[in-house]
Amino acid sequence: MSNISLVVFLHISCCARPAVMSDQPMWKPSESLIDSCNLTRFARTVGFEPPNYANFHKWSIDNRAEFWERAWDFLDVVGDRGSTTVQNKDDFLESRWFSSSSLNYAENLTKRKDDATAIVGILETGAIQRVSFSELRKKVAQFAAELEDRGIGKGDRIAAFLPNVVETVIAMLGTSSIGAIWSSCSPDFGLHGSLDRFGQIGPKLLLATDGYWYNGKVFSVQETAAQLSQQIDSIQDVLWLKLLHNSGDDFDAVWDRPESVPRFGRFPFDHPLFIMYSSGTTGKPKCIVHGAGGTLIQHLKEHQLHVDLGSESKIFFYSTCGWMMWNWLVSALASGSTIVLYDGSPFQPEPNRLLNMAEKEAVWDFGAGAKYYSTLQNSGVSVRSSHAFDSLRTILSTGSPLLPESYDYIYSHLKSDVHLASISGGTDLISCFVLGNPWSAVYRGEIQGPGLGMDVDVWDDHGNHLFGKKGELVCKKSFPSKPIGFWEDPNDEKYRSSYFSMYPNVWAHRDFAEINPETGGYTIHGRSDSVLNPGGVRIGTAEIYRQVESMDEIDEALCIGQSWKGDTRIVLFVVLSKSSYFSEELVKRIKLRVRKNASPKHVPSIVLQVSDLPRTRSGKIAEIAVRDIVHGKDVTNTSALANPEVLDEYRNRDELVL
């Protein structure tokens, strides 16, 4: 597996694939779990008894202000809540949450002060670093003092070109503790991908590494980092973390500083915390600004009420610092939980590397991109007989649609009694619209339900509610973690066009979704901006992927709609497994399977073999880039792709000549 293949597992649009619905749940919570979980304790504070999640969710929407006020108190947010919960509540974009409150994100993540383990950092090389909560608090204070000595203050941007290691977490917390703004890219983004991001936000300081390990190889990026510092005029200083050399570096010098007393200035709820980035395949990435308060309270809600984290929990999610799941994972420190980091290939030196790690480290909650689980399945990994997983309670999946067959695989070959929670949201809200909960059953191929306080629905093109039919995933009312804005977007023009151009005052997430009227579960059928329209019928690409990728001969697939004779025809590109070969007989079986299990409208007109699929650096399959290439258009920002060279396989194909 090449360095580029890391991005197979990292993909912002979090979803589950459509399922063949089963009347029988694959998992049901025990009575003891329901009675003891945080969700039940919280519900009882407002007079609700489990386990009717739909009713409780409805209460959280009908009483949004009270819900978020009570969540602040129950989740033990450190700060002054103030007297105002939401202003302009009926105007989605202009609404402001907790406008009279003040808090500090880093203070909340370092409020635990004992010697229990806060962070376990593991490298592909096998090196392990452990930091206690007391050490974390000390090091965050030292890093904050270093930043201030270097002239960094409130509102300054810090660009982090760093791997997923303990020092990165400390640096982020030190940054947020003084009110500076954090933005990160993983080192595999390269020069142009990082320039496209950091070059827009005017960072004052660059945090850089000299290299990292992936798939048994060493990758030196010191020259790339040096070029970043030279080409971004605003950068005044570079602070180095040298992982490839044993000599001391700037981070070592920070830890040698005299101990500092933590000083956490309290900032407004909407004080900028993170600048995140869209994938950027149609131009430079949009710079999405998230506030400290919204990020904190949303993550606390999801961690404690939906995942049931607490002070005894140990949570892992396979991510890099270029994906929002890294930010989501780190916030678990605010619940007093131990977080486990891993940097490197998840399959080096063997396919079950992360599973072995989870067993050894007694991980409670294990997460990865959906592609990770399908790769395990294709590799024949089965650990139910060899791994007890006595501590493992929850398996989380996101990043790309989770096949119903992956549900089967997880319960048959990883652990039979586990809460499998697929989650869906993204960078745009730095959290989830739909996800798991400890009251509801898990059904094959479905996300359990909407997040508390999130007024999620599925609409048709005219704004009508759809039940049991496919439509646009929307959120009808504002929520605390909505972006506070886009960088350099003073009139919110980019903001409005991104989410509110389809329906006035309603967030359109551009996911093609469906609600199961029997279970209340959600299925995401793919991105609505890549929906296919043969004969005027809207088809989600994930509906086709589910059929094709469950075939042994197919590793992955990508389909687009090609304009053809006044209509649209479906073109399917397939990546074959190593033991398979492309033939007319295989094409016939693909078409027959799609026709039988989906519909005649889903059947691709043309099936073509390719060696790889183009992906963004955050792991999203670049359907729109392929669609543009097939229609003779230029892809304007190939630096957003991790493997732009594969686009040549899609360009000027004789089979697709119009």
SULPESUL-V325871 format. One record per backbone hydrogen bond with DSSP energy under -1.0 kcal/mol. NH is the residue of the N-H (numbers start at 1). CO is the residue of the C=O. Records with the same first field share a line. If there is no record, write none. Layout:
NH->CO / CO
This chain:
6->3
7->4
8->5
9->6
10->7
14->12
17->402
26->442
27->442
34->30
35->31
36->32
37->33
41->37
42->38
43->39
44->40
45->42
46->43
48->43
53->51
56->52
57->53
58->54
59->55
60->56
61->57
62->58
63->59
64->61
67->63
68->64
69->65
70->66
71->67
72->68
73->69
74->70
75->71
76->73
77->72
80->102
87->96
91->88
95->91
96->87
98->85
101->98
102->80
103->267
108->104
109->105
110->106
118->131
119->131
120->339
121->129
122->341
123->127
124->343
126->123
129->121
131->119
133->116
134->114
136->132
137->133
138->134
139->135
140->136
141->137
142->138
143->139
144->140
145->141
146->142
147->143
148->144
149->145
150->146
151->148
152->147
155->179
156->153
158->181
159->205
160->183
161->207
165->163
169->165
170->166
171->167
172->168
173->169
174->170
175->171
176->172
177->173
179->176
180->175
181->156
182->273
183->158
185->160
189->186
190->187
194->190
195->191
196->192
198->194
199->195
200->197
201->198
204->157
205->157
206->237
207->159
208->239
209->161
210->241
212->219
214->217
217->214
219->212
221->210
222->210
225->221
226->222
227->223
228->224
229->225
230->226
231->227
232->228
235->232
236->204
239->206
241->208
251->240
253->249
254->250
255->251
256->252
257->254
267->103
271->268
273->290
274->290
275->182
276->288
278->286
288->276
289->485
290->274
292->271
293->269
295->291
296->292
297->293
298->294
299->295
300->296
301->297
302->298
303->299
304->300
305->301
307->302
309->303
313->310
315->338
316->365
318->367
323->320
326->323
328->324
329->325
330->326
331->327
332->329
333->330
334->331
335->332
336->333
337->332
338->313
339->118
340->315
341->120
343->122
348->345
353->350
356->352
357->353
358->354
359->355
360->356
361->357
363->358
364->314
365->314
366->394
367->316
368->396
370->398
372->369
374->370
375->371
376->372
377->373
378->374
379->375
380->377
381->376
383->413
387->383
393->364
394->364
395->419
396->366
397->421
398->368
406->403
407->403
408->404
409->405
410->406
411->407
412->408
413->409
414->410
415->410
419->393
421->395
423->397
424->434
426->431
431->426
433->424
434->424
435->449
442->27
446->443
447->522
449->435
451->433
454->451
456->454
457->474
459->472
460->464
463->460
466->458
468->515
471->513
472->459
473->511
474->457
475->507
476->455
482->479
484->289
487->287
489->486
492->489
496->492
497->493
498->494
499->495
500->496
506->503
507->475
508->499
509->473
512->526
513->471
514->523
516->521
520->516
522->447
523->514
524->16
525->512
528->510
530->527
532->539
536->533
537->534
539->532
542->525
543->540
545->541
546->542
548->544
549->545
551->548
554->551
555->575
556->575
558->573
560->571
562->569
564->567
567->564
569->562
571->560
572->606
573->558
574->608
575->556
577->553
580->577
587->583
588->584
589->585
590->586
591->587
592->588
593->589
594->590
595->591
596->592
597->593
598->594
602->599
605->570
606->570
608->572
610->574
616->620
617->640
619->616
622->614
623->621
626->622
627->623
628->624
629->625
630->626
631->627
632->629
633->628
640->637
641->638
642->615
646->643
647->644
648->645
649->646
650->647
656->653
657->654
